[in-house]
Amino acid sequence: MTAAQLPPVAPEVTATLVEDLSPRLRKRLDAAVTKLGARPTHRDGDTVTIAVDDETELRLHAPGGVVATADAISCGCLLAPACVHRAAAACAAPTADPSPEPADRPDRSDRPERLDRPERLDRPERLDRPERLDRPERPDRSDRTVPEIAPTTDPAPTLTPTPTPTLTPGPAASPEVASPAQRAAAEALWSAGAAVLEAGVDGAGAVTQAVLLRAAHTARLRQLPRAAGAALSVVTLLRAARAGDPSYRTADLVTALAELLGTAHRVGTASGAELAAVKGRARRPYSPDGSLRLYGLFTEPVVTDSGQGGARTWVAGSDGRLCTVGDVAPGGVGRALGVADRAVRLGDSALTHRELGRAGLAVSGATVSPDGRLGAGKGVKAVSAGGAAWTDPPLAALWETPPSEQAARALRSTSRYADPEGGGSDLLFLDVELLGAVGESGGTCLLALCEGGTVVRLTVADDDPALAHRDNLTLLAAAPGTRLRIIGRMVPALHPRLALLACSHPTGQGTIDLGFDRLRRADLPDPAAPVHLAPPQPESSGAHSPLYLLERRVEQTVPAGRAALGLLGDVTAETRRIRRAGLPTAAGLLAALCASAARRERDLFGRLLPADTDGFATYWLSAARYTAAVAESLCAAAWNPTPDR
């Protein structure tokens, strides 16, 4: 049995089942999850049956595709319903997204918005009872004060020349701040995240995950969807790490944990517009955008580690604004290859995704999300229209922006901790001259020279052999000196780096979708033609930055926990090297992080006191956010050529 064979379970259901276990059964829960994963399953409609043993069956009933109540999981063993099997099944199943919004799915934007509608609970609310799972307490910070706006004193204007009393306006309304309930929910999220850092992946088993799920559910009820979503991401990544999922990356869990802790911390200190951004939205809103004239750019395959597959077509408006039309659903790379030749789900257009990438659309009643996705509500009408070449208006303007400005905009979009409502695109549009292939630790990439003498490393967007990315990059690497107009996705690094998505045809006739279209050797210029290569640009100083010494300690904390970091010993040599590189803040953070990890106080009788999980989480969060900010700054600097380089 795999997690994909089980229906998603609502976070509050998993938390409730784990909370109802006795302390003895909680100790056996992780072993029960592992054992249950080896048992066969059978699906019959909305019900999935797991054979616990030869005589006992466990059933998960998921009407609508989600297990929404604890009673929907039943077990036939003698200890049911107080057995460990029900909680183990909930912990083994995927966590249901309380407000699912599949990426690149057309949004039915004509439906009424439900952001302010309270969640209907299938059981009495349990938020006010004492927490049954042990977790570190955090001091209440509700006494923080928010600066008030000084009252205005301008008198109201008089309406007639006759004397009238002067009206003095009252004090301006104070900006909105988080309610006590929201602060309490954020404190619970912080404590749960700090507990994960304390235990590490190896120690963050089902009980620790249940605390996170309960905190996420409470945060969602308190209108904190961004923090709740971050907590669910942490749980998903913890399960992937503990299951040995090959798609798991420690850096992803570092980002998710930092997002969780950072968002939870800001709830208590933010106000006004900042608080609205910290709260987030339960659904990504689609706003009306009237009539649009769109021009196709290219189509890319979308294949995710979770088994989703499909296609995304990028289009640009007359003003150069980028939008996308996507179709992504479970199916993997096979579905991605098939969807590219299906009609787009937008109005009455009969264009396929690949055709739209080279044609155009006229849309009326358009709706667009903050990240540029086009909605497909009933009121949206779309008909096919003519496209434009990359060298003709309005598309040609996309290549006129200097690479450094494009990189700065893309970095704001790809930032690890960017505002989810910020929008923006991570695409770059460059005119380049190919220089040839160069080897790297992860494989081979293609060097290209762009405007300003900046050397860019072009990599494949997806290494799946069923897609054309790798074969096309290999052929292009064999044609140094070729000049191309390309579209790539920003890859944050200490040197300019793009994932190559589309390019002009080497013969100048049309464009190539590098994930779907396959180049042939006959398409390349004559190899006997003379080649004039520009001298490569030296690497920026950031490429040799010792920042990785701090990044390494931040990442080491996640799999092994605080105690393992405290055993690393003296880091004086590392901090000295970082200071010599001109990064005194990084050196101070490294020293403070390691000192906090090793610090354990004792009482008057010499017994160890509980570790300061809050203090360590604060140092870790500061180090994680600092390294991300410096890395992004060094990446931006690499895209800015200077005269002395």
C-alpha positions in Angstrom: 0.0 0.0 0.0 1.2 3.5 -0.8 -0.2 6.9 0.3 -1.5 7.5 -3.2 -3.8 4.5 -2.9 -5.6 6.0 0.1 -8.1 8.9 0.0 -7.0 12.2 1.5 -7.9 12.7 5.2 -8.9 16.1 6.6 -6.3 17.5 9.0 -8.7 17.7 11.9 -9.7 14.1 11.5 -6.1 12.9 11.8 -5.5 15.1 14.8 -8.6 13.9 16.6 -7.8 10.2 16.1 -4.3 10.7 17.4 -5.5 12.8 20.4 -7.9 10.0 21.4 -5.2 7.4 21.6 -3.9 6.4 25.0 -0.2 7.3 25.8 0.7 3.6 25.3 -0.8 3.5 21.9 0.8 6.8 20.8 4.2 5.1 21.4 3.2 2.4 19.0 1.7 4.7 16.4 4.8 5.1 14.1 5.3 1.4 14.0 1.7 0.8 13.2 1.8 3.3 10.3 4.8 1.5 8.8 3.2 -1.9 9.3 -0.1 -0.7 7.7 1.8 0.5 4.7 2.8 -3.1 3.8 -0.8 -4.3 3.8 -2.9 -4.8 0.6 -5.8 -2.4 -0.2 -9.0 -2.6 -2.2 -11.1 0.3 -3.5 -14.9 -0.1 -4.1 -16.4 3.2 -5.0 -15.9 5.8 -2.3 -14.6 3.2 0.2 -11.0 1.9 0.5 -10.5 -1.3 2.5 -7.1 -2.3 4.1 -6.5 -5.8 5.2 -5.0 -5.4 8.7 -4.6 -9.2 8.9 -6.4 -12.3 7.6 -9.5 -11.6 9.7 -9.6 -7.8 10.3 -10.4 -5.1 7.8 -10.0 -1.3 8.1 -12.3 0.9 6.0 -11.9 4.5 4.9 -15.2 6.0 3.5 -14.5 9.1 1.4 -17.7 10.6 -0.1 -16.5 13.3 -2.4 -13.0 12.0 -2.4 -12.1 13.1 1.2 -12.4 11.5 4.6 -14.1 14.3 6.4 -15.1 12.8 9.7 -13.4 10.5 12.3 -16.4 8.1 12.0 -15.6 7.6 8.3 -12.6 5.4 9.4 -13.8 2.1 10.9 -11.9 -0.9 12.0 -13.1 -4.5 12.7 -10.6 -5.3 15.4 -11.7 -6.1 19.0 -10.3 -2.8 20.4 -12.1 -0.6 17.9 -12.9 2.3 18.0 -10.1 2.9 20.5 -7.5 0.9 18.4 -4.3 2.3 16.9 -5.3 1.1 13.4 -7.7 4.0 12.7 -5.1 6.7 13.6 -2.4 4.8 11.7 -4.6 4.8 8.6 -5.2 8.5 8.9 -1.5 9.2 9.3 -0.6 7.0 6.4 -3.0 8.8 4.0 -2.4 12.1 2.3 -3.5 15.2 4.0 -6.5 16.8 2.4 -6.1 20.5 1.4 -9.0 22.3 3.2 -9.4 24.7 0.3 -8.0 23.0 -2.8 -7.0 25.1 -5.7 -5.2 22.9 -8.3 -2.4 24.8 -10.2 -3.3 25.6 -13.7 -6.8 24.4 -13.5 -9.4 26.8 -15.0 -11.2 28.6 -12.2 -15.0 28.7 -12.2 -14.8 32.4 -11.2 -18.5 33.0 -11.6 -19.1 31.1 -8.3 -19.6 33.4 -5.3 -16.5 33.9 -3.1 -16.5 32.0 0.2 -13.6 33.6 2.0 -15.7 34.8 5.0 -17.9 31.8 5.4 -17.1 29.8 8.6 -16.1 26.2 8.3 -18.9 23.7 9.1 -17.7 21.2 11.6 -19.0 17.6 11.7 -18.3 17.3 15.4 -18.4 19.7 18.4 -15.6 22.3 18.4 -12.6 21.1 20.5 -10.5 24.3 20.5 -11.3 25.3 24.0 -10.5 22.0 25.7 -7.0 21.5 27.1 -4.5 20.2 24.5 -4.0 16.5 25.0 -0.7 16.3 23.1 2.4 17.4 24.9 4.1 20.3 23.3 6.2 23.1 24.6 4.4 26.1 25.9 5.2 29.6 24.6 4.7 32.8 26.5 1.7 34.9 25.6 2.7 37.9 23.6 -0.7 39.6 23.5 0.5 42.5 25.4 2.5 43.9 22.4 1.4 47.4 21.5 0.8 48.7 18.0 1.7 52.3 17.3 -1.3 54.5 16.8 -1.8 56.9 14.0 -1.8 60.5 15.2 -5.2 62.2 14.8 -5.6 64.6 12.1 -6.3 68.3 13.0 -7.3 69.9 9.7 -10.6 71.7 10.0 -13.5 70.7 7.8 -14.1 73.2 4.9 -17.0 75.6 5.3 -19.8 75.4 2.7 -20.9 79.1 2.8 -19.2 82.4 3.4 -21.3 82.8 6.6 -19.5 81.9 9.8 -20.1 78.3 10.8 -18.7 76.1 13.6 -15.5 74.4 12.8 -15.8 70.6 12.7 -12.9 68.8 14.3 -12.5 65.2 13.0 -11.9 62.5 15.5 -8.8 60.3 15.6 -8.1 58.2 12.5 -9.0 54.5 12.8 -6.1 52.4 14.0 -4.9 49.8 11.5 -6.3 46.3 11.9 -4.4 44.0 14.2 -4.7 40.3 14.8 -7.4 39.2 17.3 -6.5 37.4 20.5 -7.9 34.1 18.9 -5.7 34.6 15.9 -2.6 35.3 18.1 -3.3 32.1 20.1 -3.6 30.1 16.9 -0.3 31.6 15.6 1.4 30.8 19.0 0.2 27.1 18.6 1.7 27.0 15.1 5.0 28.4 16.3 5.2 25.9 19.2 4.4 23.0 16.8 7.0 24.2 14.3 9.6 24.7 17.0 8.9 21.1 18.2 9.7 19.8 14.7 13.1 21.6 14.8 13.8 20.2 18.2 13.1 16.6 17.1 14.2 16.7 13.5 12.8 14.5 10.8 13.8 11.3 12.6 11.9 12.3 15.7 8.9 14.1 14.2 6.7 11.1 14.0 2.9 10.8 13.8 2.2 12.4 17.2 4.3 15.5 16.4 2.6 15.7 13.0 -0.8 15.5 14.6 0.0 18.6 16.8 0.9 20.4 13.6 -2.4 19.3 11.9 -4.5 20.4 14.9 -2.7 23.8 14.9 -3.3 24.1 11.1 -7.0 23.3 11.5 -7.3 25.9 14.3 -5.5 28.5 12.2 -7.8 27.9 9.3 -10.8 28.4 11.5 -9.3 31.6 12.7 -8.9 32.9 9.2 -5.2 32.3 8.9 -5.1 30.3 5.7 -1.5 31.1 4.8 -0.1 29.9 8.0 -2.3 26.8 7.9 -1.1 26.0 4.4 2.5 26.3 5.5 1.8 23.8 8.4 0.2 21.3 6.0 3.2 21.6 3.7 5.6 20.8 6.6 3.5 17.7 7.4 3.6 16.5 3.8 7.3 17.0 3.5 7.9 15.3 6.9 6.0 12.2 5.7 7.9 12.2 2.4 11.2 12.4 4.2 10.4 9.6 6.6 9.1 7.4 3.8 12.3 7.8 1.8 10.4 9.5 -1.1 13.1 10.1 -3.9 11.5 13.5 -4.7 12.1 14.8 -1.2 14.7 17.6 -0.8 15.8 18.9 2.5 15.9 22.5 1.1 12.1 22.2 0.5 11.5 21.4 4.2 13.8 24.2 5.3 11.8 26.7 3.2 8.4 25.3 4.5 9.5 25.4 8.1 10.9 28.9 7.8 7.6 30.0 6.1 5.6 28.5 8.9 7.6 30.0 11.7 8.0 33.4 10.0 4.3 33.7 9.2 3.3 32.6 12.7 5.7 35.2 14.2 4.4 38.0 12.0 0.7 37.4 12.9 1.3 38.9 16.4 3.3 41.9 15.1 1.8 42.9 11.8 -1.1 45.3 11.2 -3.0 46.8 8.3 -2.0 45.7 4.8 0.9 43.7 6.2 -1.5 41.7 8.4 -3.7 41.0 5.4 -0.7 39.6 3.5 0.3 37.5 6.4 -3.2 36.1 6.8 -3.4 35.1 3.1 -6.5 34.0 1.2 -8.3 30.7 1.4 -8.8 30.8 -2.4 -6.9 32.7 -5.1 -9.4 35.3 -6.3 -10.1 35.9 -9.9 -10.8 39.5 -10.8 -12.7 40.7 -13.9 -10.5 42.1 -16.6 -12.8 43.0 -19.4 -11.7 42.2 -23.0 -8.2 41.0 -23.7 -6.3 40.5 -26.9 -3.8 37.7 -26.3 -0.8 36.5 -28.3 0.7 33.1 -27.8 4.3 32.7 -26.7 5.0 29.0 -26.1 3.7 25.8 -24.4 5.5 23.9 -21.7 4.8 20.4 -20.1 4.0 20.4 -16.4 5.0 17.2 -14.5 5.1 17.3 -10.7 6.6 14.9 -8.2 3.1 14.2 -6.8 2.0 12.6 -10.1 0.3 15.5 -11.7 0.7 16.1 -15.4 -0.5 18.5 -18.1 0.4 21.6 -20.2 0.7 25.3 -19.6 0.5 27.8 -22.4 1.9 31.3 -21.9 0.3 34.2 -23.7 0.9 38.0 -23.6 -1.5 40.8 -23.8 -1.2 43.9 -25.9 0.5 45.7 -23.0 3.0 42.9 -22.5 1.3 41.4 -19.4 1.8 37.6 -19.2 -1.0 35.2 -18.6 -1.3 31.4 -18.6 -3.9 28.8 -19.7 -3.3 25.4 -18.1 -4.7 22.0 -17.8 -3.0 19.9 -15.0 -4.5 16.8 -13.3 -3.2 13.4 -12.1 -1.6 11.4 -14.9 2.2 12.3 -14.9 4.2 12.7 -18.1 1.9 10.6 -20.2 -0.9 13.0 -19.6 1.4 16.0 -20.2 2.2 14.7 -23.7 -1.5 14.1 -24.5 -2.9 17.3 -23.2 -0.7 19.4 -25.4 -2.8 18.5 -28.4 -6.2 19.0 -26.7 -8.3 22.1 -27.0 -7.7 24.7 -24.3 -10.5 25.1 -21.7 -11.4 28.7 -22.4 -14.5 29.9 -24.1 -15.4 28.5 -27.5 -11.9 28.3 -28.8 -11.0 25.2 -30.6 -7.2 25.8 -30.5 -5.0 23.2 -28.8 -2.4 24.2 -26.3 0.4 23.9 -28.9 -1.6 25.8 -31.5 -2.3 28.6 -29.0 1.4 28.9 -28.3 1.8 30.2 -31.9 -1.6 31.9 -32.4 -3.8 34.2 -30.4 -7.1 34.7 -28.7 -9.7 37.4 -28.3 -11.3 37.1 -24.9 -14.3 39.0 -23.5 -15.5 38.9 -19.9 -12.0 37.7 -18.9 -11.1 36.9 -15.3 -7.5 36.7 -14.2 -5.9 35.6 -10.9 -3.0 37.5 -9.2 -0.5 35.0 -10.7 -1.8 35.5 -14.2 -4.0 32.4 -14.6 -7.0 32.9 -16.9 -10.3 31.9 -15.4 -12.9 29.8 -17.4 -16.2 30.8 -15.9 -19.5 30.7 -17.7 -19.2 34.4 -18.6 -15.9 34.1 -20.3 -16.0 34.1 -24.2 -12.9 33.4 -26.3 -12.4 33.0 -30.0 -9.3 32.3 -32.1 -7.3 35.2 -33.5 -4.0 35.8 -35.2 -0.8 35.5 -33.4 2.5 37.5 -33.6 6.1 36.6 -34.2 8.6 37.1 -31.4 10.2 39.8 -33.5 7.0 41.8 -34.0 5.0 44.0 -31.7 3.7 43.5 -29.1 5.8 40.4 -28.2 9.1 42.0 -29.3 9.0 44.4 -26.4 9.5 41.5 -24.0 13.1 41.1 -25.2 13.9 44.9 -25.0 14.1 45.0 -21.2 17.7 44.7 -20.0 18.5 41.2 -18.5 19.4 42.7 -15.1 16.0 44.2 -14.8 14.3 41.0 -15.9 16.3 39.1 -13.4 15.4 41.4 -10.5 11.7 41.0 -11.4 12.0 37.2 -11.6 13.8 37.0 -8.3 10.9 38.8 -6.6 8.7 36.1 -8.0 10.9 33.1 -7.2 11.9 34.3 -3.7 11.4 31.5 -1.2 9.3 33.7 1.0 7.6 35.8 -1.6 4.1 37.1 -0.8 1.7 34.5 -2.4 -0.5 37.4 -3.6 2.4 39.2 -5.2 2.0 37.8 -8.7 4.7 38.4 -11.2 6.5 36.0 -13.5 9.8 34.1 -13.2 10.4 34.1 -17.0 13.3 35.8 -18.8 13.4 36.8 -22.5 17.0 37.0 -23.8 18.9 37.3 -27.1 21.9 35.0 -26.8 24.9 33.5 -28.6 25.5 29.9 -27.8 29.0 29.2 -26.5 28.9 25.4 -26.1 28.5 22.8 -23.3 30.1 22.8 -19.9 30.2 20.0 -17.4 28.7 20.4 -13.9 28.4 18.1 -10.8 24.7 17.5 -11.8 25.3 16.9 -15.5 25.9 19.2 -18.5 24.6 22.7 -19.2 24.8 25.0 -22.1 26.7 28.3 -21.9 25.3 31.3 -23.7 26.4 35.0 -23.9 23.6 37.6 -23.6 23.5 41.4 -23.6 26.1 43.2 -21.5 28.6 40.3 -21.7 26.8 38.2 -19.1 27.4 34.4 -19.5 24.2 32.4 -18.7 24.1 28.7 -17.9 21.1 27.1 -19.6 19.8 23.9 -18.1 17.0 21.4 -18.9 13.6 22.2 -17.4 12.8 18.5 -16.9 15.1 15.5 -17.3 12.3 13.0 -18.0 13.4 11.1 -21.1 9.8 11.1 -22.5 10.1 14.9 -22.9 12.4 16.6 -25.5 14.3 18.9 -23.1 17.5 17.0 -22.8 17.8 15.9 -26.4 17.2 19.5 -27.7 19.8 20.9 -25.3 22.4 18.4 -26.4 21.8 19.3 -30.1 22.0 23.1 -29.3 25.3 22.5 -27.4 26.8 21.2 -30.7 26.1 24.4 -32.5 28.3 27.1 -30.8 28.0 30.6 -32.4 24.3 30.2 -33.1 22.3 33.2 -32.2 18.9 32.6 -30.7 16.0 34.4 -29.0 15.1 32.3 -25.9 12.6 32.1 -23.1 13.8 30.6 -19.8 12.8 30.3 -16.2 15.0 31.9 -13.5 16.9 29.4 -11.4 18.2 31.2 -8.3 22.0 30.6 -8.0 25.2 32.4 -7.4 25.7 32.7 -11.2 23.2 33.6 -14.0 21.2 30.4 -14.6 18.0 29.6 -16.6 15.9 26.5 -17.3 15.5 26.7 -21.1 11.8 26.5 -22.1 11.5 27.8 -25.7 13.7 29.3 -28.4 13.5 30.7 -31.9 14.2 28.1 -34.6 17.9 28.0 -35.6 16.9 28.7 -39.2 14.9 31.7 -38.1 11.6 30.1 -39.2 9.2 29.9 -36.2 9.8 28.9 -32.6 10.5 25.7 -30.7 8.7 24.5 -27.6 11.7 22.6 -26.2 9.6 20.3 -24.0 7.4 19.0 -26.9 9.1 19.8 -30.2 12.2 17.9 -31.2 15.1 19.5 -33.1 16.9 17.6 -35.8 20.5 17.9 -36.8 19.4 19.3 -40.2 17.8 22.2 -38.3 21.3 23.3 -37.0 23.7 25.6 -38.9 26.5 24.1 -40.9 29.2 23.0 -38.4 31.9 24.0 -41.0 30.8 27.7 -40.9 33.3 29.9 -39.0 32.4 30.5 -35.4 33.2 33.8 -33.5 33.0 33.2 -29.8 32.9 36.0 -27.3 35.3 35.6 -24.4 33.5 34.1 -21.3 32.7 36.4 -18.5 34.6 35.7 -15.2 32.5 34.3 -12.3 31.2 36.8 -9.8 32.7 37.0 -6.4 29.5 35.6 -5.0 30.2 32.2 -6.6 32.9 31.7 -4.0 31.0 33.0 -1.0 31.4 31.1 2.3 27.7 31.6 2.9 27.3 27.9 2.4 28.8 27.3 5.8 25.8 28.9 7.5 23.4 27.3 5.0 24.8 23.9 5.8 24.1 24.3 9.5 20.6 25.5 8.8 19.9 22.4 6.7 21.6 20.0 9.1 19.2 21.0 11.8 16.1 19.7 9.9 16.9 16.0 9.5 18.7 15.5 12.8 17.2 18.1 15.2 18.6 20.6 17.6 20.7 18.2 19.7 22.7 16.9 16.7 23.6 20.5 15.8 24.8 21.0 19.4 27.3 18.1 19.1 29.2 19.7 16.2 31.7 21.4 18.5 33.6 24.6 18.0 32.8 26.7 14.9 35.3 29.4 15.5 37.2 28.6 12.3 34.1 28.7 10.2 33.0 32.1 11.7 36.4 33.5 11.1 36.3 32.5 7.5 32.9 34.1 7.1 34.0 37.3 8.7 37.0 37.6 6.3 34.5 37.4 3.4 32.8 40.5 4.7 29.7 38.7 6.2 29.9 39.6 10.0 26.1 39.1 10.4 26.3 35.5 9.0 29.2 34.8 11.3 27.3 36.1 14.3 24.2 34.0 13.4 26.3 30.9 13.0 27.9 31.3 16.4 24.5 32.1 18.1 22.8 29.2 16.4 25.3 26.6 17.4 25.6 28.0 20.9 21.8 27.9 21.3 21.8 24.3 20.1 24.4 23.2 22.6 23.0 25.2 25.6 21.3 23.2 28.3 20.7 24.7 31.7 20.7 22.7 35.0 18.7 23.2 38.2 20.1 23.5 41.7 20.3 19.7 41.9 22.3 19.4 38.7 19.4 18.0 36.6 19.0 19.1 33.0 16.2 21.6 32.4 14.1 21.5 29.3 15.8 23.0 26.2 14.8 26.5 25.1 13.0 25.4 21.9 11.6 28.9 21.4 15.1 30.6 21.5 16.6 28.0 19.2 13.7 28.3 16.7 14.2 32.1 16.7 18.0 31.8 15.9 17.3 29.1 13.3 14.6 31.2 11.6 16.9 34.3 11.5 19.7 32.2 9.9 17.3 30.7 7.4 15.8 34.0 6.3 19.2 35.7 6.2 20.8 33.1 4.0 17.9 33.2 1.6 18.1 37.0 1.4 21.9 37.1 0.9 21.7 34.3 -1.7 19.0 36.3 -3.7 21.2 39.4 -3.4 24.2 37.6 -4.8 22.1 36.2 -7.6 20.9 39.6 -8.5 24.4 40.9 -8.4 25.5 38.2 -10.8 23.1 39.5 -13.4 24.4 43.0 -13.1 27.6 43.4 -15.1 30.1 46.0 -13.8 32.9 47.7 -15.7 35.6 46.1 -13.6 34.4 42.5 -14.3 
